[in-house]
Amino acid sequence: MDLGVAASIRTKQISGEFIEGRVNQWLEENADTEVIDIKFAASATHEDWATDALIIYRKGN
């Protein structure tokens, strides 16, 4: 895969407790994007927890 010029690469961050549905919704709404990668992360304290997704993509024509 040729990544091309850095200026053509964009990101979308989705945060919250249950993000799977929101990630899928974004992907459906942006079907013309070329997804390069999706990074998932989770964090927790003794009182709270959250998950994050970083979608790295190139917008289609």
OpenMM code with the backbone's topology and positions (N, CA, C; nanometers):
from openmm import Vec3, app, unit

residues = "MET ASP LEU GLY VAL ALA ALA SER ILE ARG THR LYS GLN ILE SER GLY GLU PHE ILE GLU GLY ARG VAL ASN GLN TRP LEU GLU GLU ASN ALA ASP THR GLU VAL ILE ASP ILE LYS PHE ALA ALA SER ALA THR HIS GLU ASP TRP ALA THR ASP ALA LEU ILE ILE TYR ARG LYS GLY ASN".split()
positions = [
    Vec3(0.0839, -0.1166, 0.0000),
    Vec3(0.0000, 0.0000, 0.0000),
    Vec3(0.0886, 0.1232, 0.0000),
    Vec3(0.0662, 0.2129, -0.0936),
    Vec3(0.1383, 0.3393, -0.1007),
    Vec3(0.0654, 0.4403, -0.0139),
    Vec3(0.1323, 0.4903, 0.0919),
    Vec3(0.0670, 0.5827, 0.1842),
    Vec3(0.0546, 0.7230, 0.1280),
    Vec3(0.1388, 0.7632, 0.0355),
    Vec3(0.1249, 0.8931, -0.0275),
    Vec3(0.1707, 1.0079, 0.0611),
    Vec3(0.1177, 1.1250, 0.0334),
    Vec3(0.1541, 1.2475, 0.1025),
    Vec3(0.0853, 1.2533, 0.2378),
    Vec3(0.1598, 1.2950, 0.3404),
    Vec3(0.1045, 1.3002, 0.4760),
    Vec3(-0.0173, 1.3911, 0.4849),
    Vec3(-0.0228, 1.4946, 0.4055),
    Vec3(-0.1358, 1.5871, 0.4107),
    Vec3(-0.2670, 1.5226, 0.3683),
    Vec3(-0.2605, 1.4106, 0.2991),
    Vec3(-0.3833, 1.3444, 0.2545),
    Vec3(-0.4369, 1.2458, 0.3585),
    Vec3(-0.3625, 1.2260, 0.4676),
    Vec3(-0.4031, 1.1307, 0.5704),
    Vec3(-0.4724, 1.2063, 0.6835),
    Vec3(-0.5858, 1.1534, 0.7285),
    Vec3(-0.6656, 1.2169, 0.8327),
    Vec3(-0.6900, 1.1181, 0.9449),
    Vec3(-0.7380, 1.1704, 1.0585),
    Vec3(-0.7704, 1.0844, 1.1717),
    Vec3(-0.9057, 1.1215, 1.2297),
    Vec3(-0.9680, 1.0249, 1.2925),
    Vec3(-1.0938, 1.0440, 1.3650),
    Vec3(-1.0799, 0.9703, 1.4973),
    Vec3(-1.0997, 1.0418, 1.6085),
    Vec3(-1.0934, 0.9794, 1.7400),
    Vec3(-1.2337, 0.9632, 1.7953),
    Vec3(-1.2611, 0.8446, 1.8467),
    Vec3(-1.3895, 0.8130, 1.9097),
    Vec3(-1.3591, 0.7635, 2.0503),
    Vec3(-1.4206, 0.8254, 2.1499),
    Vec3(-1.3950, 0.7911, 2.2897),
    Vec3(-1.5256, 0.7637, 2.3624),
    Vec3(-1.5174, 0.6834, 2.4657),
    Vec3(-1.6335, 0.6549, 2.5480),
    Vec3(-1.6219, 0.5186, 2.6120),
    Vec3(-1.7316, 0.4738, 2.6697),
    Vec3(-1.7296, 0.3426, 2.7349),
    Vec3(-1.7598, 0.2291, 2.6376),
    Vec3(-1.8564, 0.2473, 2.5512),
    Vec3(-1.8933, 0.1432, 2.4535),
    Vec3(-1.8867, 0.2069, 2.3152),
    Vec3(-1.7778, 0.1827, 2.2428),
    Vec3(-1.7536, 0.2554, 2.1176),
    Vec3(-1.7732, 0.1727, 1.9916),
    Vec3(-1.7954, 0.0429, 2.0048),
    Vec3(-1.8039, -0.0417, 1.8859),
    Vec3(-1.9114, 0.0076, 1.7894),
    Vec3(-2.0281, 0.0382, 1.8413),
    Vec3(-2.1373, 0.0862, 1.7569),
    Vec3(-2.1050, 0.2188, 1.6918),
    Vec3(-2.0384, 0.3073, 1.7646),
    Vec3(-2.0026, 0.4376, 1.7094),
    Vec3(-1.8959, 0.4254, 1.6021),
    Vec3(-1.8013, 0.3325, 1.6195),
    Vec3(-1.6997, 0.3087, 1.5163),
    Vec3(-1.7666, 0.2546, 1.3904),
    Vec3(-1.8535, 0.1562, 1.4056),
    Vec3(-1.9235, 0.0989, 1.2899),
    Vec3(-2.0107, 0.2031, 1.2202),
    Vec3(-2.0777, 0.2879, 1.2973),
    Vec3(-2.1609, 0.3924, 1.2388),
    Vec3(-2.0762, 0.4896, 1.1569),
    Vec3(-1.9607, 0.5309, 1.2111),
    Vec3(-1.8730, 0.6214, 1.1377),
    Vec3(-1.8256, 0.5568, 1.0080),
    Vec3(-1.7892, 0.4288, 1.0140),
    Vec3(-1.7435, 0.3585, 0.8937),
    Vec3(-1.8538, 0.3509, 0.7886),
    Vec3(-1.9768, 0.3251, 0.8317),
    Vec3(-2.0893, 0.3207, 0.7370),
    Vec3(-2.1161, 0.4574, 0.6756),
    Vec3(-2.1081, 0.5619, 0.7566),
    Vec3(-2.1341, 0.6975, 0.7075),
    Vec3(-2.0210, 0.7501, 0.6194),
    Vec3(-1.9046, 0.6896, 0.6263),
    Vec3(-1.7878, 0.7335, 0.5495),
    Vec3(-1.7360, 0.6183, 0.4639),
    Vec3(-1.8261, 0.5575, 0.3905),
    Vec3(-1.7926, 0.4391, 0.3109),
    Vec3(-1.6918, 0.4688, 0.2004),
    Vec3(-1.6754, 0.5964, 0.1642),
    Vec3(-1.5817, 0.6310, 0.0572),
    Vec3(-1.4401, 0.6540, 0.1085),
    Vec3(-1.4131, 0.6212, 0.2353),
    Vec3(-1.2794, 0.6402, 0.2905),
    Vec3(-1.1955, 0.5140, 0.2736),
    Vec3(-1.0668, 0.5351, 0.2621),
    Vec3(-0.9716, 0.4245, 0.2610),
    Vec3(-0.9130, 0.4162, 0.4014),
    Vec3(-0.9556, 0.3178, 0.4785),
    Vec3(-0.9059, 0.3028, 0.6149),
    Vec3(-0.7657, 0.2445, 0.6095),
    Vec3(-0.6714, 0.3152, 0.6695),
    Vec3(-0.5334, 0.2694, 0.6745),
    Vec3(-0.5122, 0.1811, 0.7972),
    Vec3(-0.5682, 0.2238, 0.9116),
    Vec3(-0.5526, 0.1470, 1.0353),
    Vec3(-0.6543, 0.1963, 1.1375),
    Vec3(-0.6872, 0.1128, 1.2325),
    Vec3(-0.7687, 0.1504, 1.3474),
    Vec3(-0.6944, 0.1025, 1.4715),
    Vec3(-0.6658, 0.1962, 1.5610),
    Vec3(-0.5971, 0.1652, 1.6862),
    Vec3(-0.6990, 0.1712, 1.7996),
    Vec3(-0.7017, 0.0702, 1.8829),
    Vec3(-0.7903, 0.0671, 1.9987),
    Vec3(-0.7075, 0.0754, 2.1256),
    Vec3(-0.7601, 0.1448, 2.2268),
    Vec3(-0.6927, 0.1550, 2.3564),
    Vec3(-0.7991, 0.1539, 2.4658),
    Vec3(-0.7585, 0.1087, 2.5830),
    Vec3(-0.8472, 0.1096, 2.7002),
    Vec3(-0.7683, 0.1634, 2.8185),
    Vec3(-0.8394, 0.2361, 2.9033),
    Vec3(-0.7767, 0.2876, 3.0243),
    Vec3(-0.8737, 0.2729, 3.1402),
    Vec3(-0.8182, 0.2584, 3.2585),
    Vec3(-0.9031, 0.2393, 3.3761),
    Vec3(-0.8351, 0.2944, 3.5003),
    Vec3(-0.9182, 0.3413, 3.5906),
    Vec3(-0.8743, 0.3771, 3.7246),
    Vec3(-0.9592, 0.2946, 3.8207),
    Vec3(-0.9401, 0.3147, 3.9473),
    Vec3(-1.0206, 0.2397, 4.0436),
    Vec3(-1.1661, 0.2858, 4.0440),
    Vec3(-1.1957, 0.4014, 3.9794),
    Vec3(-1.3319, 0.4550, 3.9771),
    Vec3(-1.3985, 0.4546, 3.8401),
    Vec3(-1.3207, 0.4522, 3.7331),
    Vec3(-1.3791, 0.4725, 3.6005),
    Vec3(-1.2980, 0.3971, 3.4955),
    Vec3(-1.3564, 0.3820, 3.3769),
    Vec3(-1.2859, 0.3215, 3.2650),
    Vec3(-1.3371, 0.3813, 3.1346),
    Vec3(-1.2585, 0.3705, 3.0299),
    Vec3(-1.2975, 0.4238, 2.8990),
    Vec3(-1.2196, 0.3505, 2.7905),
    Vec3(-1.2732, 0.3558, 2.6700),
    Vec3(-1.2043, 0.3005, 2.5542),
    Vec3(-1.1955, 0.4092, 2.4477),
    Vec3(-1.0950, 0.3974, 2.3635),
    Vec3(-1.0721, 0.4933, 2.2557),
    Vec3(-1.0414, 0.4174, 2.1275),
    Vec3(-1.0811, 0.4779, 2.0175),
    Vec3(-1.0439, 0.4273, 1.8859),
    Vec3(-0.9895, 0.5442, 1.8053),
    Vec3(-0.8798, 0.5226, 1.7375),
    Vec3(-0.8237, 0.6218, 1.6473),
    Vec3(-0.8278, 0.5605, 1.5076),
    Vec3(-0.9083, 0.6198, 1.4217),
    Vec3(-0.9218, 0.5718, 1.2844),
    Vec3(-0.8291, 0.6572, 1.1970),
    Vec3(-0.7362, 0.5938, 1.1297),
    Vec3(-0.6435, 0.6608, 1.0400),
    Vec3(-0.6895, 0.6287, 0.8996),
    Vec3(-0.7170, 0.7335, 0.8201),
    Vec3(-0.7807, 0.7103, 0.6898),
    Vec3(-0.7410, 0.8152, 0.5875),
    Vec3(-0.7732, 0.7847, 0.4649),
    Vec3(-0.7598, 0.8777, 0.3532),
    Vec3(-0.8973, 0.8897, 0.2897),
    Vec3(-0.9447, 1.0127, 0.2756),
    Vec3(-1.0767, 1.0373, 0.2184),
    Vec3(-1.0763, 1.0006, 0.0709),
    Vec3(-1.1816, 0.9305, 0.0280),
    Vec3(-1.1937, 0.8923, -0.1129),
    Vec3(-1.2334, 1.0080, -0.1991),
    Vec3(-1.2235, 0.9907, -0.3288),
    Vec3(-1.2597, 1.0975, -0.4249),
    Vec3(-1.4079, 1.1064, -0.4439),
] * unit.nanometer
topology = app.Topology()
chain = topology.addChain("A")
for resn in residues:
    res = topology.addResidue(resn, chain)
    for name in ("N", "CA", "C"):
        topology.addAtom(name, app.Element.getBySymbol(name[0]), res)
